[in-house]
Amino acid sequence: MYLNDSEISEIQHFIKSLNSKKHCIVVVEGKRDEEALRKLGFSGMICQFHSFKGLVKFVDSMPKYKNLIVLLDYDRKGAYLTKRIILQLEHRMAVDLSFRRKLVTITKGKARHIEDLSLYSRMNT
């Protein structure tokens, strides 16, 4: 995948912006997604959706946070899970999809999975 300097710079700004969010937790699908965000410098709270063994357990554990930032993959499964999470949690807490949309814009759709962002960390060194 070809990455230009502008994309790398925008990803760095994206991570800084994500790190500046307080009283929130970022949800990703799995371990490799979390690892990719950590490699890029994200230092906030992350939870892995798949570690909860289902939507009900995930939803029940979220109300202790004020804000939820959804960063699930941009495939059929990620879209489905995002819709389900919004339906279950939108009345209990703030659900933020803006970072998900920013990633699509920054990567121009090239990074369909959050774990793909690890490529940007390699270009950064």
PyMOL commands that set and color helices and strands:
alter all, ss='L'
color gray80, all
select helices_A, chain A and resi 5-19+31-39+49-52+55-61+76-89+98-107+114-124
alter helices_A, ss='H'
color red, helices_A
select strands_A, chain A and resi 24-28+46-48+67-70+94-96
alter strands_A, ss='S'
color yellow, strands_A
deselect
rebuild
show_as cartoon
